[in-house]
Amino acid sequence: MQYEIPRRIIQTGKHAHQQLRTRAMTANLKLMNPDFEYLFFDDQQVKVFFEREFPQYRVVFDSFKFPIQRYDFFRYLAVYRYGGFYFDLDVLLASGLSSLLGHGCVFPFEGLTFSHFLRARLHMDWQIGNYAFGAAAGHPFLQAVIENCVRAQNDPNWAKPMMRGSTPFFKDEFVVLNTTGPGLASRTLAENPELAKMVTVLFPEGIDVCDTESWNRFGDLGIHLMEGAWRTNSGFLRRRLSLYWDAWKLQKLIKESARLGKARHHVTEADCRVK
């Protein structure tokens, strides 16, 4: 079956009326893609969406501990139902999205991973992001991501291996990342090689993956500003300790990954047809 992403952009936020900074970023997406339909869901509309489209998941949706988990879960389901591109409210584009429509499902390379499970067990030292992605409606990879979100919520032991290597200062944040966020999406990609062939990973061209300048980019089309509004509030000292720990761990991981070379390649169905 040939999948194609429709010309649609989906975003979500607490309120329909956003701050000027956010409205400017939203305007950027629209101006770069004038022929795309634009859908925005505030908190009330997200609840209506679940009641109308996925009532079977409403209990799971309500059971998430952190609000960002509900936003994560919604974004997968919204794109799965309608098709199109999802973007966080802190993403800016430099180019339009038309060149990606024929890929069926696209996710960005986010950066090297802290996850010991991904590195040691699944031989993947990088991860995909969920701050922006696109897919055709009903795409099987998104279905697998959705099923894993439900699995992680119903069976916490399944998610525990992904927590190894997490910072001791912000365990709640790593719970989010690995139960509904990019850690879970990356695990789904790594554990389902046949489905992974149906996904195009947007690696920035000509940039070393060990260079942090190549991280948090939507391929060569845009950037993620990493505002991190979802992250938990914490004291100054706790946050500083976390930053030092992350920097120390990151240097070790970059040296480890550098031995694998500057580029990473993800096998797609197109690669298989060429072979």
C-alpha positions in Angstrom: 0.0 0.0 0.0 1.3 3.4 -1.0 1.0 6.0 1.8 1.0 9.8 1.1 0.9 12.6 3.7 -2.0 15.0 3.1 -1.5 18.8 3.1 -2.4 19.4 6.7 -0.7 20.9 9.8 -1.9 20.0 13.3 -1.0 21.8 16.5 -2.3 21.8 20.1 -2.0 24.1 23.2 -3.9 24.9 26.4 -5.8 27.8 24.9 -6.8 28.9 21.4 -5.4 32.4 22.0 -1.6 32.1 22.2 1.1 34.6 23.1 2.5 36.8 20.4 5.7 34.7 20.2 3.7 31.6 19.6 1.4 33.3 17.1 4.5 34.4 15.1 5.7 30.8 14.9 2.3 29.5 13.9 2.2 32.2 11.2 5.6 31.0 9.9 4.2 27.5 9.4 1.2 28.8 7.5 3.1 31.2 5.4 5.6 28.5 4.4 2.7 26.2 3.5 -0.2 28.4 2.2 -2.0 25.5 0.5 -2.1 23.3 3.7 -5.2 23.0 5.9 -4.4 24.1 9.5 -6.0 22.5 12.6 -5.5 23.7 16.1 -6.9 21.9 19.2 -7.1 23.5 22.6 -7.6 21.4 25.8 -11.4 21.3 25.5 -11.2 20.3 21.8 -8.7 17.6 22.7 -11.2 16.0 25.1 -13.9 16.3 22.5 -11.5 14.6 20.0 -11.1 11.6 22.3 -14.8 11.3 23.0 -15.7 11.4 19.3 -12.7 9.6 17.6 -11.1 7.4 20.2 -13.4 6.7 23.2 -11.6 3.4 23.8 -8.5 5.4 24.8 -10.2 8.0 27.0 -9.4 6.0 30.2 -5.7 5.8 29.2 -5.7 9.5 28.4 -7.2 10.4 31.8 -4.8 8.1 33.7 -1.5 9.9 32.6 0.2 11.5 35.5 1.7 14.4 33.6 -0.1 16.8 31.2 2.6 16.5 28.6 1.9 12.7 28.3 -1.7 13.5 27.3 -0.4 16.0 24.7 2.1 13.4 23.4 -0.6 10.7 23.1 -3.0 13.2 21.4 -0.5 14.2 18.7 0.0 10.5 17.6 -3.7 9.9 17.5 -4.6 13.1 15.7 -2.1 12.5 12.9 -3.1 8.8 12.8 -6.8 9.8 12.3 -6.4 12.8 10.0 -3.0 12.5 8.5 -0.7 15.5 8.0 2.2 17.1 10.0 2.3 17.7 13.7 4.4 20.6 15.1 5.2 21.8 18.6 4.5 25.5 19.1 8.3 26.2 19.2 9.2 25.0 15.7 10.3 27.3 12.9 10.5 26.3 9.2 12.9 27.6 6.6 11.2 25.7 3.7 7.8 24.3 2.9 6.7 20.7 3.5 5.6 19.7 0.0 8.8 17.7 -0.7 7.9 15.3 2.1 4.4 14.4 1.1 5.3 11.3 -0.8 7.3 9.7 2.0 4.3 8.4 3.9 5.8 8.8 7.4 8.6 11.2 8.4 10.3 11.8 11.8 13.3 14.0 12.6 16.7 12.8 13.8 16.7 14.4 17.3 20.3 13.7 18.5 22.3 11.1 20.3 20.5 9.1 23.0 21.3 8.9 26.7 19.4 5.6 26.7 21.5 2.6 27.7 18.7 0.3 26.5 18.7 1.8 23.0 22.5 1.7 22.8 23.3 -1.6 24.3 20.2 -3.7 23.5 18.9 -2.2 20.3 22.3 -1.0 18.9 20.9 2.5 18.2 22.9 5.4 19.6 20.5 8.1 18.3 16.8 8.8 18.6 14.0 10.4 16.7 12.0 13.4 17.9 8.3 13.8 18.3 8.3 17.6 18.4 7.5 17.4 14.7 6.5 14.5 12.4 4.3 13.7 9.5 2.3 10.6 8.4 -0.5 9.5 6.3 -3.8 8.7 8.1 -3.8 5.2 9.5 0.0 4.7 9.1 1.1 1.4 10.7 4.1 2.9 12.4 2.0 5.4 14.2 -0.4 2.6 15.2 2.6 0.8 16.8 3.6 4.0 18.7 0.1 4.4 20.0 0.0 0.8 21.1 3.3 1.2 22.9 2.0 4.3 24.8 -0.9 2.2 26.0 1.5 -0.6 26.9 3.8 1.6 28.9 0.9 3.0 30.9 -0.6 -0.4 31.6 2.7 -2.2 32.2 5.3 0.1 33.9 7.8 -2.8 34.0 7.9 -2.7 30.2 9.1 0.9 30.2 11.7 0.4 33.0 14.6 -0.7 30.9 14.5 2.6 29.0 15.1 4.5 32.3 18.7 3.2 32.7 21.1 6.1 32.0 18.7 8.7 33.1 19.7 11.6 35.2 19.1 11.0 38.9 17.9 14.6 39.4 14.9 14.5 37.0 13.4 11.0 36.9 9.9 12.3 36.2 11.1 13.9 33.0 12.6 10.6 31.8 9.4 8.9 32.6 7.7 11.2 30.2 10.4 10.8 27.5 10.2 7.0 27.6 6.5 6.4 28.0 5.0 8.8 25.5 7.9 10.9 24.2 10.9 10.5 21.8 12.4 7.6 23.8 9.2 5.6 23.3 9.0 6.5 19.6 12.6 5.6 19.1 12.2 2.3 20.8 9.2 1.5 18.6 11.4 2.3 15.5 14.2 0.1 16.7 12.1 -2.9 17.8 10.0 -3.0 14.6 12.4 -3.3 11.7 9.7 -4.0 9.1 7.6 -1.0 10.2 10.8 1.1 10.4 11.3 0.6 6.7 8.1 2.6 6.2 9.6 5.6 8.1 11.8 8.3 6.6 14.2 9.7 9.2 15.3 13.3 8.4 19.0 13.4 9.0 20.5 16.9 8.3 22.7 16.5 5.3 26.5 17.0 5.6 26.6 17.4 9.3 28.3 15.1 11.8 25.6 13.5 14.1 28.1 13.9 17.0 28.0 17.7 16.4 25.2 19.1 18.6 24.6 21.7 15.8 22.9 18.8 13.9 20.5 18.1 16.7 16.9 19.3 17.1 16.4 20.1 13.4 13.5 19.0 11.2 16.0 17.7 8.6 17.1 20.7 6.5 13.6 22.3 6.6 13.4 23.8 10.1 14.5 23.9 13.7 13.1 23.1 17.1 13.8 25.9 19.6 13.7 23.6 22.6 11.8 25.9 24.9 10.8 22.9 27.1 7.7 24.5 28.6 6.6 21.0 29.6 9.5 20.3 31.9 9.0 20.2 35.6 9.8 23.2 37.8 12.8 22.8 40.1 15.1 24.7 42.3 18.2 26.5 40.9 20.7 24.1 42.5 18.9 21.0 41.4 18.7 22.3 37.8 22.4 23.3 37.8 23.4 19.8 39.1 21.4 18.2 36.4 23.1 20.4 33.7 26.5 19.4 34.9 25.6 15.7 35.0 24.1 15.9 31.5 27.2 17.7 30.2 29.5 15.1 31.7 27.5 12.1 30.5 27.0 13.7 27.0 30.8 14.1 26.5 31.3 10.4 27.2 28.4 9.4 24.9 29.7 11.6 22.0 33.2 10.0 22.3 31.6 6.6 22.2 29.4 7.5 19.2 32.3 9.1 17.3 33.8 5.7 16.9 30.8 4.8 14.7 31.5 7.6 12.2 29.9 10.9 11.4 26.7 9.7 9.6 23.8 7.4 10.5 21.6 5.6 7.9 18.1 4.3 8.4 17.0 1.6 6.0 13.7 2.4 4.2 11.5 0.5 1.7 13.1 2.7 -1.0 16.5 1.4 0.0 15.2 -2.2 -0.2 13.8 -1.6 -3.7 17.2 -0.3 -4.9 19.0 -3.3 -3.5 
